[in-house]
Amino acid sequence: MDNLLKPFISSLNLIEEKINFIIFLFEMSFILLIVLLIIWIYGFVRRNLGIDKQTKELQKIRKNLEKITRNNKK
């Protein structure tokens, strides 16, 4: 009886391994998606709160230009 079921059992094991691999791929892609989302949210918040380096530099340039225009008006 065991000899009759061996091919069936081996094919079921192969199907189970493939399903486990597909689930593993979904888990990895989900984790990657979550990491990318966290990185995007971090960048979005920094940019909109004005914490990033470019925004700080632009603020300094704006202050310098305002000082120059104030001095030229006087």
C-alpha atoms as one frame of an Amber mdcrd trajectory, in Angstrom:
protein
   0.000   0.000   0.000   2.878   2.365   0.770   4.308   1.876  -2.678   1.075
   2.993  -4.253   0.944   6.233  -2.259   4.610   7.253  -2.604   4.193   9.120
  -5.916   1.083  10.846  -4.633   2.734  11.830  -1.356   5.858  13.100  -3.124
   3.773  15.200  -5.489   1.857  16.629  -2.516   5.195  17.459  -0.846   6.327
  19.270  -3.979   3.087  21.246  -4.124   3.458  22.130  -0.435   7.043  23.332
  -0.990   5.952  25.492  -3.924   3.114  27.009  -1.910   5.503  27.730   0.967
   7.908  29.396  -1.454   5.131  31.569  -2.905   4.059  32.584   0.610   7.693
  33.405   1.418   7.917  35.611  -1.690   4.725  37.434  -0.692   6.106  38.000
   2.810   9.385  39.375   1.470   7.637  41.675  -1.008   5.319  42.890   1.760
   8.284  43.621   4.048  10.056  45.446   1.211   6.918  47.479   0.542   6.636
  48.422   4.221  10.305  49.486   4.348   9.910  51.635   1.223   6.751  53.181
   2.657   8.545  54.056   5.904  11.431  55.637   3.965   8.964  57.643   1.854
   7.032  58.847   4.919  10.290  59.861   6.632  11.381  61.890   3.607   7.926
  63.405   3.163   7.759  64.544   6.795  11.297  65.973   6.717  10.608  67.868
   3.513   7.273  69.276   4.670   8.509  70.247   8.140  11.556  71.957   6.659
  14.063  69.790   8.472  16.092  68.709   5.449  19.372  70.363   4.516  18.112
  72.011   1.312  15.239  73.740   3.066  17.526  75.084   5.785  19.933  76.370
   3.146  17.098  78.037   1.232  15.927  79.716   4.441  19.429  81.105   5.001
  19.564  82.393   1.426  16.133  84.005   1.827  17.213  85.740   5.046  20.380
  87.016   3.379  18.402  88.334   0.404  15.935  90.053   2.743  18.812  91.708
   4.590  20.308  92.881   1.308  17.012  94.315   0.065  16.426  96.074   3.425
  19.884  97.638   3.273  19.348  98.772  -0.324  16.022 100.462   0.560  17.629
 102.568   3.287
